[in-house]
C-alpha cells in the first residue's frame, strides 16, 4: 500500500470514528405507543385554565412519566402525568406543515400564537402546536405543584431527562398525525425553539429525523455544556458582554469603575483571601500573563501578598496540611461604617376579611379562586435608627407628611438629618477613637435624595462634610440594621398583648430596641458577607439578562441601561440603575445574589436538576481584562456546578465538555452532517459565546447552517415582529422564511 493510500485510509477511519461518536443512538428512537382514546378524552376534559392565555386554548395530554420503562397501562398509579399542549388550526389546510414550538424552563405556558410561528402558519397554511416542558408550569408528574418546586424531593426528579422531554413531543406528534389530524399524516414537521429549547430543537433534528423534518434552533448554547473550571469557555458570557464597549466606551468605563469599587469593598471586608481568588491569581499570572501590578490593582492586595501567593504552585485543595484561619478582627473600613435605616410598623385597622381573587378571564372557574386576608385602615408608625460596631443610636420616632403618611425628603431633613445625624456620627467617632472617620450608610429610599446632587438632603450632607458609604439599589440584605428590625417585629409578634394604638406601638418598639444587645449587633457586622464574588456574579448576570432580553416587548432594556449609565453622576448609581431596570423587566422585587445556591428562583429546582444531570450550563464568569473585572470560578471544585448540585441534591455535577457533546450528538462533525438544521446566533446575545462554531454549508438550503444576526438579542427572531425591529432582524426573518419555503417545496 502506497503512502498516499495509507493516508487516505487513515483519514477515512478517523472520519468514521468521529461519525460513530457523534451520531451514536443515545436516545431511544422506537415508535411511541399511542394512548387509548379514553385516556386522551379524560385528560382533555380536565381544564388547564389556559394560564398563558393562548388564543387557541390549551389542553392536557396523557404522557408516560418514564417512556423507557412504561408498560402501556395508562391506569396504573404514578405511571403517567398530564402535559399541557396547544393546537391551533386557524390557518391549516390539509397536508400543510406543522410548526411545533418546544417549551423550555418557563413557569407559564408559551403560546405558539405569540411567536413568529403565527406568521409562518399564516404564510404556509400550517398547523401550530406547542408543548410545555415536563416538570414546568402545569405539566408536573406525581401531582407536584410547580409553585412549590423549591421543596420537591430529588427522588421525584429522576424522570426529568432529555430523552423523556424529547419523547414527550414525539408522542404528541404521533397522536396528532394519526388521530387528531389524519390529513396531516404526511405533513412535514418544523421544530423551533430558543436557548435551552434551541438545544432541544437541535437534538430533535439529530436523533428523530423520522418525526422532525427540519429544525430552527435559536441561540443554542451547545458548546456551553462544560464542567471543568479550567475550560476557557467558562468566561464566555463575561467576555461577550463586552458589547457595552462596542456601543459606548463612556458607559463601559463607568460600569468598570463601579465594578472596581464593589470589588475593592468586597476584598476589604474579608480578613482572609478566598481560596478561589488565590488560585485565580496564580492562573492569571501563569496562563493569561497578567502582570504583578495589574493583579495588585484588581485584587487590591500588596506586592508582598501577591508574591507570597504566587510562591505556591500546588493548588489549595491539594495541600493536606492546609488549615483555614479564623477571622481575627474587623478590617478598618468595615468597623467605621454607621448603618442607618427607617422602619415602619402598622397599627390599628379594620377587621381582617377574606377577599376572593380570580385571574383575568377566569371569574367563573372554581379552580382559579384564590383567597387572601385583607386589612385596611392601618396607621403607619415610622422610626429611624443607626448601628455600628460598638455603637447603637437612640431610636427616633418620626412622622411622614406625604401621601398616606409616607416619609418625604423634607421630613428626612427636618426630623433626622438636621437634629440627629451629626450627634450620632460624633458619638460613633468617640467609640472608634482618634484618627478614624465614620462613614454614613443610607439605602436607596427616595426620601434620602440620592438620585441628584442638588436636592435638599444631598445639599445639606455636602455642606456638613458627611462621607457616605455606597449602597447598591434594592439590597436590604447588605445592611445589618435590617436584622434588627426583624428581631423587633418577631418580638412584637410574641407578645400576648399586641399594640392597638400609635402610642402603644411607639412604647413597645422602643422597649424592644433597648433590649437588643450591642454584642449581637457586633456579631451581625462581623458576619457581613456582602461585597463578595456572589454579588459581583449576580451583577454580571444582571447585565447579561439586560442584553439578552433587549426586545420591543420589554422596551429595550439595553438602550435604557446605556442611557441611564451615561446620565449617572457616580459609577455605583449606574450599576444601581441597571439593577432596577433588570428587576422591572423580570418583575423581581430585588437583586437575588443569595450565595446559598437557592433553586427557587425563576429557573427553579427542575432546571437546576437538568443542569446537574443533563446539561451542565455554568454560571457566568469574567477575566480581569473585561469591564467586569475578575469574577472567577471556584478552582477548588471538580465541576463548575458542584456547589449548586451538592447544596440542592447532595450530588456532583455531570461531566461536560467535548465527550458529552459527542455523546449527545452535538459535536461539530454531527451538526455539519445533519440536514435541514438552521441555527441562529445573535450578536447582542452573551449566550452566542456558547454557540456552535461556523462551517461552510455549501449552496443547498437542505444542508445545516449557522446564521449570525447583528443588532438582535437572545432568540429574538422567534419574537413577534415589531415596528421597531432592526434592519438585520427583519432580513433574518425573511431569510428564515425563505429557508422554510425551500424545505417545503
N, C-alpha and C positions, 0 to 999 in steps of 0.2 A: 504493500500500500504506500503510495507516494505521500510526501509530507503535506501536500495541498489537500489530498483526500482525507488524511488523518485530521487535519484542522477542521475540515467541513463536518466530519462525523462528530468531533468534539463539540462543535457549535450546535449541531442538531441535538446531541444528547443533552447539552446544557438547556436548550430551549424546552425540551421535553420534560426535564426535571422541574423547571420553573412553571411549566404549564400544569404539571401534575400537582404541584404545591398550591398554585393559585386557584385552580378550578376543581379542587377536591370537593366532593359532595358532603360538606359539613352539615347541611340541613337536609332533613327528610323531604324528598320530592314525590312521595307516593300520593296518589289521588286522595282527596279528603272524603270522609264519609258524610253524606248529606243528612241533616237532622230530619226526623219524621215530621210530616205536616202538622200533626197535633202539637208537637213541641214548638214549632215555629209560630203557630197561631196563639198558643198560650203566652209566649214571650211577647208577641206583638200586642196582645190585649193589655199588657201592663204599661201604664203611662210612664213616659220618661220626664214629662213636664217641659220638654224642649228647652233645656237651660240655655242653649246657645241662640234661641230664637231663630232657628232656621226657617226660611220661607216654606220649604218642603216638609217641615216637621222631622222628627226623629222617632225611631222605634228601637226595640230590643231584638236581638238575635241570639239564639242559644249556641254557646260555644263550649267545647271541652276545656276544662281547666288545664289539662296537660294532654296535648294532642298525641304525644308518643305512647302514652300508657292507656288512653281512653279505649274502652271496650265496646262502645256503641250504645250503652244504656243511658239514655237521657233522663231517666227517672231515678237513677242511683244518687244517694246523698253525696254532696261535695264532689260531684263529678263534672258538673257544668256550671256556667255562670251566664249572666245576661250582658251582652255587649251592645252598646248604643251605636246605631248607624243611621245614615241618611240616604234617601233615594229621591232624586228629582228628575222627572221625565218631561219637563215643560217643553224642551226643545228636541226631545228624542224622536227619531224616526227609525223604524225597523232596520236593523243592520248597521246603524250608526255606531260610532266608537263609544267606549266607556271611559270617562275621566274619573280616576279614582284618587281621592285625597287621603293619604295615610296620616292618621293622627299622631301627635307627639306627646311630650310630657306636659300637657295642659290640663288644668283642673276643670275647664269648661270646654264643651264640645266645639270643635272648629267646623263651621259650616262651609261646604264647597261653594255655596251661593255667594259667600263673602270673600271669595278668592278669584284669581284670574280664570279659574275653571268655568265660571259662568260665561265669560266671553268665548271660551273655546267651545263649550257646549252649544252656544247660540250659533257660532260660525259653522261648526261641523255636524250639527244635528245630533249631539251626543247625549248620553245619559250621565248624570252627575251622581257620584257615590262618595260618601265619606264614612270613615270608621274611627271610632275612638280607641285609643291605645289601651290595652288591658292594664288594670291597676290604676287608672286615672279617671277622674270625673265620676261618672255613674257606672263605669264598667269594671267594678271590683269584685273578684271572686270571694267565696266564703262569707258572703254577707258583710264584707268590710265597708266602712264608711270613709270616703276619701278625706273628709274634714277631720278625721281622727288619725290620719296616716302617720303622724309622728309617734304614735303609740302602738303601731302594728307589730305583732310578733314576727320576728325574722323567719321563723319556720314556715309561715304562710306565704312567704315571698318566693319560695323555690320555683314555682311555675312561671315566674316573671323572667323569661329568656327571650333572646332574639328569635329563636326558632318558633316559639309559640306565638310571638307577635306577628311574624310573617305568615304562619299557618292560619291565623285568625282571618286575615284578609283573603287568603286563598280559599278558605271555606266559604266565606260570604260571597265571593265572586262565583264560585261553582254553583251555589244555590241561586244566585241572580240569573245566571245564564241558563240554568236548567229548569227552574221552577217559576221564578218571579217574572222573567222576561225571556221566554223561549225564542223570541225573534232576535235576541242578542247572542244567540248561541255561537255565532261566528264573528261577533264583534271584536275588534281589536281593543285591548285594554291599555290605556296610557296612565301609568302611575306617576304621581307627583307629590312632592313634599319638600320641606326645607329643614336645615340644621340637622339635628339627630334624625328627623324624618327623612332628610336627604340621604343619610347613610342607609336607612331602611329601603328607600327607593332604589338605591344602588344595589343592595343585596337582593331585592326582588328581581332585578334585571339579570343579575349574575346567576342566581340559583333557581329561579322559577320562570324561565323564558317560555314555557308552555302555557303559562297563565297570563304573563305580563308581556305585551308586545313591545312596549317602549317605556322608558322611564326618564323623567325630568327631575334631576336631583339638585336642589338648590343649597348652596353654602354647606356642603357636606364636609365635616371635619374628620375625614377618614385617616389622615396622617396624624391626627391628634390622639390616636389610641396608643398612648405612651405611658410608661410607668417608671422608667429609670430617671432618678433625679439628675443624672449627668447628661441626659439627652438634650441637645441644643434646642429642640423643638419646645421644651418646657418654657422658653422665653418668647414663644411665637406671638402670643397676644400682646404682651407688653411692647415688643418691638414693632408690631404692626400698628399699634396705637400712635405711632409717630405721625399719623396723618394730621395731628394737630400742628406739627411743624410745617407740613405742606400747605395748610390753609392759612395759618397765621403764625409767623415767627414770634410776634409780640405776645400773643396769647400763650404760646408754648413756653416762652421764658417765664411768664407769670406763674403758670402751673408748676414749672420746675422749681421756682423759688418757694412756692407753697409746700411742695413735697419735701424739699430740703429742710424747711423749718420744722415740719412734722417729724422728719427723720431725726433731726437734731434733738427735739424734745424727747422723742422716744428712746434714743440711745442714752440720754442723760438720766432717764428715770431708773434704769436698771443698774444695780450695783455690780452685776456680773454680765459679761458679754454672752449672748446666747451662743450655744454650740454651733447652730447652723450659720451664724454670722462669721464665726471663726473659720469654719470650713469654706464659706463663701469667699472670705478674704484670700485664703490660700489658692483657691481655684481661679479667682480673678487675676491674681498675681502671676500664677504659673501658666494658665492657658490663654487668658484674654490679654495678657501682657499689660495689665493696668499698673501704673507706677505707684511708688510708695506715697507720694504726696497726694495723688488722687484718692487712694484708699483712705488716707488720714482724713481728707476732706469729706468724703461721702459718709464715712462711719463716725466722724468726729472723735477720732482717737489720736493719741500722741504717737510720735515716731517710735519711741521705745516699745509701746504696747503692740503696734503693728509688727515690728521686727520680732518681738517675742512670739507672736502668733505664727509668723512665717518660719520660725525655727523648727516647729513640729511638723514633720512630713506625714506622720501617722494620723489617720482620721480619729476624731474624738471617740467614736464608738468602738475603735479597735484597741483602746488603752484600758487594760483590765484594772489598772491601779487608779484610774481617774475617779475623783470624788467631787461632788458639787459643793461649792462654797456658799453657805447661807448668807443672806443679806445682813450685813452688819449695821448699816445706818442709812438714813436718807441721804440722797445727794443734795448739794447746796440749793439748786434751783427748786427742787420739789418741796423742800422744807420752807420756802419763802412764799408759797402761794396761799393767798387768802381766798377760799372758795365761798362764793355768795349765791343766794338764790331766793326766790319768793315761793310761797306755797299757799294754796287756797283750800279751805275747808268749807263744806256746805252744811248749813244748819237749817232746821225747820222744814217747811214744805208741806205739800198736801199728802194725803194718804196714798200709799202705793196702789196702783191699779194695773190690771193686765191689759196690754194692748195687743190686738191681733194684726199682724203684718203679713201681707201677701205680696209676692213679686208681681211685676207688670204683666198683664195679660193672663193672670192666674187667680183672679179673685174668686172663682167658683170651684177651684180644685182643692180638695181637702188635704192632699199630700203636701201642699205648698204653704200651709199655715204655720207661722212662727209666732212665738209668744215672747214678750219682753216685759220687764217691770218698768213702769214709768213713774217718775217722781218729779213734780213740778213745784214752782213757787219757793225754791230754796233761797237762802240769803248767803252770799259769799263772804267769808271771813279771811282776810289776807294777812300774811306775816312775811317778814324779811329777817334773814339771819346770815351769819358767816362763820366759817370754821377754818382753822389752820392747825398746823402741827403744834400742839401745846396751847391752843387758844380756841375759845368758843365765845362768840359775841352775845350780848343780850338779844333776845328775840323781840322784834318790833312789830306791834300790831299796826297795820297800815290800811288805808281806805281808798278804794277806787272810785273815781268820779266819771268814768267812761260809761259806755252803753252797758246796761245790765250789771253795773258795779265793776266793770273792767278797770284794770290799772293802766294809766297813761304815762307818757314821758313827763308831763307836768307834775303828776302825783309822785313819780320816782324822784324827780329833782327836789321837790319841796319836802317830801316826807322821809327820804332815805339819804340821798347824796349830801345835801347841804347840812342837815342836822347831825348825821351819824358817821358817815364813811371816814372822814378824817380822824375821828376819835377811835374808830375800830382799827384803822391802819396804824395809828400811833401806839395803841395798846398791843397790837400784834408785833410791832417793831421792838417794843420793850421785851417781849418774850424771846424774839430772835437774838437780841443782843447787838452790840455795836458793830458797825461795818456791814450790816445786812439790810437790804431794802425790800420791803414786802411788795409782791406783785398781786394785783387785784383781778380776780376772775369773775366775769359775768357771762351768762349764757346769751343766746341769740334772741331773747324776748324783745319785741319791737319797742317796748317801753324803755329799754336801755339805750336806744339810739345808736346802734352800731352800723346802720346802713349808710349813714352820711357822716361827715365830719363837721357839719355846720348846725346840727340841731342843738337844742338847749343842754341836753345831757353831755354830749360829746364836747361841746364848748367849755362847759364847767370843769369836766375832768382834765381837759388840756390846760386850763388856766390854773388848776391846782397841782399840776405836775404828777397826776396819778398814773402809774405804769400798769397797763392792762396785760394780763396773760391771755394769749389767744385761746379761743374755744370754738371748735367747729360746730356747724349748724346741727340742729336736731340730734344732739348727742348727750342726753342727760346722764348716761352711764359713765361719763367722763368726769362727773362732779360728785365727790363723796358725800356732799351735803344731801343729795337725793336719798341716800340710805338713811339719813337722819329723819327726813320727812316720813319715809316708810315706817320707821320704827315708831314714830309718834302716832301715825294712823293705826298701826297694829295695836298699840297700847290703848287707844281710844275705843277700838272695837272690843277689846277685852273687858272694858268697864261694864259693871252691872247697870249703871245709870248713864245713858247717853246724853250728852249736852243737847238741850232743846231750844236754847236761846243764844243770841250772839254773845252775851256776857258770859254765860256758862262755857261756851266754846273757847273764848279767849282765856279764861281761867284754866281750863283743862289743858289746853295746848301749852301754855306757859309752864304748868306743873310738869308735863311730860318732857319738855325741853330741858328743864333744870335737872331732870333725872338722868339724862344722857351723860355717861362718864367720859371725861376727857381721854382716858386711856383707850376707850372704844373708838373714839374719833381718830386718835393717833394710829390705831391699827388699820382703820379704813385707808388712811393716806399712805401708810407703809405698803399696803397691799394693792395700791393702784396699779392696774395692768394696762392702762391706756398708752397712747402714743407708741404702740408696738407695731410689729410687722403685720399683725392681724388687721389693724386699722388701715395701714397702707395698702394691703391686698384688697380690702373692701373698696377703697377709693379707686384703685386701678380697675376693679370690676365695674364700678360706677361709670367711669369714663368709657369703658368698653361697651357697656349697655347703651350709653348715650349715642355712640356712633352706630352700633348695631341697629337700634330702633329708630333711625332717623327717617321716619315715614311722614307722609302727609297726614295720616290719621292721628299721629302723636304730635303734630305741629312742629316737626323738625327740631328735636332737642339738641342736635349737634350745632345748628346755627344759633339756637338760643344760648347754648353754653359759650360759644365763641364770643357772642355779643356781650354776655354777662362778664366774661373774663376780661375783655378789653375795657369794660366800664368800671371794673373793680378798682378801688383805691389801694387795697393791700392784697397780697397774694392769697392769704388764708380766706379772705372774703370770696375770692374767685372759686376756691375749692368748695366753700360752703354753698355758693350759688349752684355749682354743678350737682352737688348732693341734693339740693332742694328740687332742681329740675328733674333729676332722675326719680326722686321719690314721687313727684307729681305724675310722671309718665307711668310708673309702676304701681301707683296707688299704694305706696308704702308709707307708714307713719314716720319712719326714721331710718337711718342708715344701720343695716344689720351687719355688724362686724364681730359678732359673738365668737370668741375663739374656742367655744365648747363643741364645735363641729356639729351644730344643730342640723337636723334633717327635716325640720318642719317648715321650711321656707317655701318659696314659690315652686321649686323643683320637687320638694317633698322626699319622703323616705323611699318611695318607689324608685325615683330616678337615681338616688344615691345607691340603691341596690344594683341598678343597672351599671352604674359607674364602677362599682366594686367587683362585679361578677361578669360583666359582658363587654362594656365599652369604657375603658379607663380614661375618660377625658380629664385632664388635670385642671387645677385652678391656675389663674394667670400669674406669671412671674415676669420680672423685667431685669435687664442688666444695668450696670452703672452708667452706660453711655446714653440711656434713654432719659427723657424728661422726668420719668417717674423715680429715677434713682434705683439702687439695687434692692429689689424685692425678690429674695432668693428662696429656692426650695429648702426643705429640711434634709440636708445631706446625710443625717444620721438614720433616716428611714430607708428601707429597702425599696419601697414604692412611693410614688408621689401621693397616692390616695390612701395610704396606710393610716394616717391619723384619723381620717373620716371613717374608714372601714372598721378600724379597731374600736373606735368610740361608738359607732352605730350598731355594729353586728359582731364585734369581737372576732374579726377575721382579717386576713391580709387581702390586699387587692390582687386581682388577676394580673398576670404578666402581660404587658403590652409590647409595642414595638413591631418590627418587621415580621416576626414569627406569627403574631396574632393577625396581622393584616393578611398574610398568606393563608392562614387557617380559615379566615372568613371569606377569602376571595376578594379582598380589597387591595391587593398588591398591584403595582404598576402594570405588570405583564397581563394580568387578568382583565384589568379595566381597559387596556388598549385593545384587547381582542374580544370585547363584549360588544354586540351590535345594539344599535338604537338606544344608546345611553347618552343623554345630554346633561353635562354637569356645568353648573354656572357658579362663578365666584365673583364677589362684589368687592371693588377696590376700597370702599369705605369700611368694609366689614373686617374686624380683627380676626374672625374665625377663618378668613381666607388664608391666614398663615398655616392652618392645618389642612388646607385643601390639597387635592392631588396635583402632582407635577404635570406640566403640559407635555403633549406629544403631537406628532404630525398625523392628523386624522385622514389625510387623503381628500379626494374630491367628492366622495359619496356621503350623503347625509345618513346613510344606514350605518356608517361607522361611528363608534363612540367618539366624543369630542368634549373639550372644555371651552367654555366661553367666559372671558373676563369682561366685566362690565364696570366702567368708571362711573363716578357720581351716583353710586347706589349703595344701599345699606344691606343688612343681613336678609337674604332671601326675598329681596324687595320685588322681584319680578312676579312673585306669587301674590303680591298685594293687588287689590282692585286698582285699575288705572285712575290717576288723579290729574287734575288740571295743572298742578304744579310739578309734575314729574319731569326729571331732567331729560334732555335730548337723548343721552346714552341709554336711559331706561326705556324710553319709547322705542328706540331702534332695536333694543334687545328683545322686547316683547314681539316685535314684528318678525325678527329672526326666528324666535321660538315657534311662532305661529306657522311660519313657512316650513320649518322642520316637521311639524305635525302634519301639515298638508302633504309633504312628500312621503312621510311614513304611511299615510293612509291611502296614497294614490296607487 
